[in-house]
């Protein structure tokens, strides 16, 4: 699972460089997220623009990434593809996460 980061003015953007977050990659995703968020602070925006499919294991890994954050850190999502957005709506996770249309615009916004 390849994740890349970009520092925006008001957040760190983490881009998922994969078409799927599913059972075979969920553990790697969670560990990579732990490494990236442990070193940073503040807001993290998970850019899911390239993710075309997410299953329950992938959804669980995203939730686990949020739960492992330290105080004063937050995880937001951006650029969900229609099928991925549907999974978040059906599981009501869209009420747990802040979801943005654009990761770059969200990273430029000051939400403090």
C-alpha angles and dihedrals in degrees: 000000000000119000123177128194134215124184112226124186094267106017147021111250115213113196120202108221096199139083094225140040103191142132097295093056104026096097093047090047092052093048093047090050090050090053094047097045096042090061095047139057140215123015124006120193115200107211108209097175093123095043110102097169137031126176131193092277090053092046089050090051091053090050090047089051089055093047094052092058119114124237112289092029125105137185121216129176132226143186099014114188113233096259092047091047089052091055090052091048095046092050091043089237086130085076092053099047130052105235123202131194091222129030093202095051091045090051090054093053119093107225099169 
